[in-house]
Structure formats: structure tokens, C-alpha cells
Amino acid sequence: MVTLLASGCLRVIGAQHGVAVGAAAKASALATDPDYGPVLSREFGMLTPENEMKWAQVHPERDRYDFSGADDLVAFAEQHDMAVRGHTLAWHSQNPGWLTGGSWTRDELISLLEDHIATVVGRYRGRIAQWDVVNEAWTPIGLRLNPSPWSTGIGADYLEIAFRAAHAADPDAQLFYNDYGIEVAGAKADHVYAMVADFVARGVPIHGVGLQMHVTSYFDVAQLEAQMARYEALGVKVGITEMDVRLPVPPTPADLDRQAGVYERAASACGRSPICDTLVLWGFTDRYSWVPSFYPGTGAALPFDEDYAEKPAYDGLVRGLQAGGP
Ligand code: XIL
């Protein structure tokens, strides 16, 4: 299908400045809400399945995979010339009960992880540009692994086992480590940086670091710029992978303007960074954002409101993309 793109939309402006602009997407909204798909494909050149590739959804029983939601989203992306970020292959959350409730030997867990990655990455080989191979491995203080079947049953080696398995299953996919709280200076950011440096030095196939960017409107984008900049020395990419900017609800006009400023500066930071070519938002309309349920009392975190009207944040993204890049 040929997608005719309006010149004023985020995906075109982003592409003109070297940034793929994307959004997390939900198969359920695509299937039930006739307004959802047209805005998603008009504005975004990349999508991340918000939940559909997580273990609990894609691998609900040990011997059964369910690719229905993931397939729908990948098909939609391909119909609309959108790239796909796969999310995610090893995480401590949203795992199926058969996995978390089982008792496994270390070797069994390694086989489960490797088989899952070979199956899921292999199914979409050549069709997924970037994979979040490991998500949120480290606790917020950064010095301990989040408890999961992988960390508890395999140990810290699970990360490189996952990266090697993903690389074997799709040698052309760009493989990312993805986390929150590493867009600001601190122990966690330092720890992740050291881990990525070690992977690079030892030849573990890693190509990028995802800075999630679930932030408030008081976020200091200079922090993000500093974290992005230091990865240049390692020869890996960075991406903004899950951005939203939550506000107290209902937001005031001043809140919406401050939010627009954060989106603007983050987009321009990515555009100006020689190693950032990806800016993905965690959704695009406030109608389906995860923010109100996860951070009670806040919301209105995305550039489109609940009725798909553009907010000041939308114009902020446009200005930021135009200011960055070549
Ligand atoms: C969130 C989804 O948006 C919700 O729908 C789900 O209930 C919980 O997970 N970091 C991540 C994402 O890497 O996978 C999370 O997505 C948000 C935080």
C-alpha cells in the first residue's frame, strides 16, 4: 500500500531531520477504535507493540505461542511503511504464570530463554528494526538485578545470553538494552553505562541503549543530553524509547506549555545527537495512556488529548524536530 503523507506530520518532519518518530501501539485499540489507526499511521514512522510481544501475551503456555496481537501490529506497520521496535525479550514483569510459578534448573531456564528468543525474533526476522532485548534489568539504585526467573535462576549471565540469542535469530536487527532512570546522572546510569562498555569490549552483540523517558514536566533535558553524549565513545546508538511527560490532572495551560517545552528539548536533543535516530512515545493519545493508572493523580502525558486533538506538546515536538538534525 502506498501511504500518502502530509508534509506537516511528525514522521515526515522527523525523517527530514534524521529521527524516526514512533509510538507504542495497542492491537486492541487498533481493532476497536476507528480513529486510532489513521492518526497513528499519519503521524508516526515507527511503532512499538505496547504489550503484545511481552512473554505473558506472546507465550501464554509453555508449548503455545500467541502471535495474534503482535502480528496485527507488525502487519499494520508494514502496510503504512512504519518501522517496528520489538519489546521485549527478557524482563521481570508481565511474565506468564507457568514461567514464574515453575521450578526450573539453570539449564532449563537458559533453554527456555534461548528457545523463546529464537522463536519470537525468528518469526519476524528482517521485519523488526530494533529489539529491546533486555528491559529494566537493574533496580533503581542500579546495583542489583531486579528479581526475575532470569536473574534468580540464571544469574547476571542471562543478559548476554539473551543478546547472543537475539543476534543469532536476526543478525540485522539492532539490539538494545532498555531502561528507565538512566536519562539522568546517578548510580543506575553509571552502572548501565559500565555494563554496556563491558559488552562492547567483550564483543557481546549490543547496538543501542534505550532511554525510556517516563518523566514529569520539570525534567531537565540537559541531563538527557549528557547521558546520550557519553555513549558516543562506545560506538553504540541511543534512542528515546518510551517518552511521556505526565502532568497533574487536570492540567493548567502553564502545565501544558511546560510539557511542550520538555518534548521540544528532548526532540531537539535527539536530532542533534549523532547517535540518536529514534524517538518513540509511550502511546500518542491520552485516551489509552498507561500513566493515570500507574501514576495516580497524573495524566495528560501525550501530544494528543483523549479526543485526538493536538496539544501544545505536539507543536513542541514539531519545533524540536525542526531545530535538531541536519
Ligand atoms: C506498560 C504498558 O504501557 C501497560 O499497558 C502495562 O499494563 C504495563 O506495562 N516500561 C516498559 C513498558 O518498558 O513495557 C511498560 O509498559 C511501561 C514501563
Residues whose N, C-alpha, C, O or C-beta is under 5 A from the ligand:
A	BS01	XIL	E50 N135 W290
